Amino acid sequence: MAGPSLELHDDAPAPAPGRPGRLLARPAFWVVAMAVLFGVPLGRSLFRRVPPAAPVLGAVPAFTLTDQTGRPFGTEQLRGKVWVADFIFTACPEACPLMTQRMGDVMRRARHLGPDFHLVSMTVDPDRDTPERLAEYGARFGANPQKWSFLTGPMDVIQTAVVDGFKIGLDRHRAPGAADAGGAPSFWEIVHGEHLVLVDRQLRIRGYFPATPEGIDQLMEAIGQVINSA
């Protein structure tokens, strides 16, 4: 006796897909998936914190001094550039070498900016800091005269630029008993501000930054904002 036969029909229904299969088959799934895939990165970029623009804190008055090569140099040569200034003197034992080292760090980190960026170190002891002495001082720190100017000149011009223009503190007084044969001071005790100052193409002050690693990082961020602005 033959057993029951099994008949196969081409129109038999296919096995029901599992839950993942049913989900992948729905158009709504792909709409949601694409929204997540492309929407999350877009949302992050839209809501990423944008640092505030560097404020305008004042303006640098016109000045002309002498650089380490003996040539006139001042705001006429700096207009149209983004630049950073500091205030030093070569006989300074501690603070000024540190500031000059930090300026060297800025020079290296901003080397890709080319001729649109410049560094300026202005002496607050022009009686002793001749162009030759400033050139020797700059060379010790690897300063490129094409990108980094060390300036000296008449004390009244420097005083006006530093105090009235950059709003940097500066105090000079004669050391006790330090006088030459004519009674003129032979040694000055000098106290001055120790911030690096960012100036834009229109000679406007855009920030003051301490000569610390954190301060230099903040300065580099501000340089990027200012140099990419109109």
C-alpha positions in Angstrom: 0.0 0.0 0.0 1.4 3.2 -1.1 1.9 6.0 1.5 0.4 9.4 1.2 1.9 11.5 -1.6 3.3 15.0 -1.1 2.2 17.4 -3.8 4.3 20.6 -4.5 2.6 23.6 -6.0 4.4 26.5 -7.5 1.9 29.0 -6.1 2.5 27.9 -2.5 3.1 30.9 -0.2 6.8 31.6 0.8 7.7 31.2 4.4 7.0 34.4 6.4 10.1 36.5 6.8 11.5 37.1 10.3 11.3 40.4 12.2 14.6 41.9 10.7 13.4 41.0 7.2 10.1 42.7 7.7 11.8 45.8 9.1 14.3 46.1 6.2 11.4 45.8 3.7 9.7 48.8 5.0 10.4 52.2 3.2 10.0 54.0 6.5 13.0 52.2 7.9 15.3 53.5 5.2 14.0 57.1 5.6 14.8 57.0 9.3 18.2 55.3 8.7 19.2 57.9 6.2 18.1 60.7 8.4 20.2 59.4 11.3 23.2 58.7 9.1 23.4 62.2 7.6 21.5 64.2 10.1 23.6 63.6 13.2 26.9 64.8 11.7 25.1 67.8 10.1 23.5 68.6 13.5 26.8 68.4 15.2 28.4 70.8 12.7 25.5 73.2 13.1 25.5 73.3 16.9 29.2 73.1 17.4 30.4 76.0 19.5 31.8 78.8 17.4 34.4 80.9 19.3 33.5 84.5 19.5 35.3 86.9 17.2 38.3 88.7 18.7 37.0 92.0 20.0 38.4 95.4 19.0 40.1 96.9 22.0 41.7 100.1 20.7 43.9 101.4 17.9 47.7 101.7 17.6 48.8 105.3 16.9 51.2 105.9 14.0 54.9 105.5 14.9 58.2 105.1 13.2 61.2 103.5 14.9 64.4 101.8 13.7 64.7 98.0 13.3 67.6 95.7 14.0 68.9 96.3 10.4 69.1 100.1 11.0 66.2 100.8 8.7 63.0 102.9 9.6 60.1 100.6 10.5 56.7 101.3 11.9 53.0 101.4 11.3 53.5 102.3 7.7 55.1 99.0 7.0 52.7 97.1 9.3 49.4 98.3 7.9 47.7 95.6 6.0 49.4 92.8 8.0 48.2 90.9 11.1 50.9 91.2 13.7 51.9 90.4 17.3 53.9 92.8 19.5 55.7 92.5 22.7 57.9 94.8 24.8 61.3 93.7 26.0 64.8 94.9 26.7 68.0 92.9 26.2 69.4 93.3 29.7 66.2 91.9 31.2 67.3 88.7 33.1 64.1 86.5 33.2 60.8 87.8 31.9 62.0 89.1 28.5 63.9 86.0 27.4 60.8 84.0 28.2 58.6 86.4 26.2 61.0 86.2 23.3 61.0 82.4 23.5 57.2 82.5 23.3 57.3 84.9 20.3 59.6 82.4 18.7 57.0 79.7 19.3 54.4 82.0 17.5 56.8 82.5 14.6 57.2 78.8 14.1 53.5 78.0 14.5 52.5 80.8 12.1 55.2 80.1 9.5 52.5 79.0 6.9 50.9 82.5 7.0 53.6 84.1 4.9 54.1 87.8 4.4 50.6 88.6 5.8 51.8 88.0 9.3 54.6 89.7 11.3 56.2 89.9 14.8 57.4 93.1 16.5 59.5 93.3 19.6 59.9 96.9 20.9 62.6 97.7 23.4 61.8 99.8 26.5 65.5 100.5 27.1 66.5 102.3 23.9 69.5 104.0 25.6 71.3 100.7 25.5 69.4 98.6 23.0 71.0 99.8 19.7 70.0 98.1 16.4 73.2 96.1 16.6 72.4 94.9 20.1 68.9 94.0 19.1 70.2 92.1 16.1 72.4 90.0 18.3 69.6 89.4 20.7 67.2 88.3 18.0 69.8 86.0 16.4 70.1 84.1 19.7 66.4 83.2 19.4 66.5 82.4 15.7 64.5 85.5 14.7 64.1 86.0 10.9 64.5 89.7 10.2 62.0 89.4 7.3 59.3 88.2 9.7 60.3 89.6 13.1 61.3 93.2 13.7 63.1 94.4 16.8 62.6 98.1 17.2 64.4 100.9 19.0 64.3 104.7 18.8 63.6 107.9 20.8 62.3 107.1 24.3 59.4 109.6 23.9 58.2 107.8 20.8 58.4 104.4 22.5 56.7 105.7 25.6 53.8 107.1 23.6 53.4 103.9 21.6 53.6 101.6 24.5 51.6 103.4 27.1 49.2 105.6 25.1 48.8 103.2 22.1 49.1 99.6 23.3 47.9 100.5 26.9 50.9 98.5 28.3 52.3 99.6 31.6 55.8 101.0 31.6 57.8 102.5 34.4 61.5 103.5 34.3 63.4 104.9 37.3 67.1 105.3 38.0 68.7 102.7 40.1 70.0 104.2 43.4 73.6 105.5 43.0 73.7 104.5 39.3 74.9 107.7 37.5 77.7 108.5 35.1 80.2 111.4 35.6 77.8 113.9 34.3 75.0 112.9 36.6 72.9 111.1 34.0 71.5 107.7 34.9 73.7 104.9 33.9 71.3 102.2 34.8 67.5 102.2 34.8 65.2 99.8 36.7 62.4 99.0 34.2 59.0 97.5 34.9 56.8 96.8 31.9 53.8 94.7 30.9 54.4 91.1 29.9 51.5 90.4 27.5 51.7 89.7 23.8 49.4 92.0 21.8 47.5 91.0 18.6 46.9 93.8 16.0 44.9 93.5 12.9 45.4 94.9 9.4 43.7 98.2 10.3 46.1 98.7 13.3 43.4 97.8 15.7 44.2 95.9 18.9 42.4 92.5 19.0 43.7 90.9 22.2 46.2 90.7 25.0 47.7 87.2 25.8 50.0 86.1 28.6 53.3 84.5 27.7 52.2 81.0 28.8 51.6 77.9 26.8 47.8 78.3 27.3 48.1 82.0 26.4 50.0 81.1 23.2 47.3 78.6 22.2 44.6 81.3 22.7 46.7 83.7 20.7 47.1 81.3 17.8 43.3 80.8 17.7 42.7 84.5 17.7 45.3 85.0 14.9 43.4 82.5 12.8 40.2 84.4 13.3 41.7 87.7 12.5 43.7 86.7 9.5 40.7 85.0 7.9 38.4 88.0 8.5 37.9 90.9 6.1 
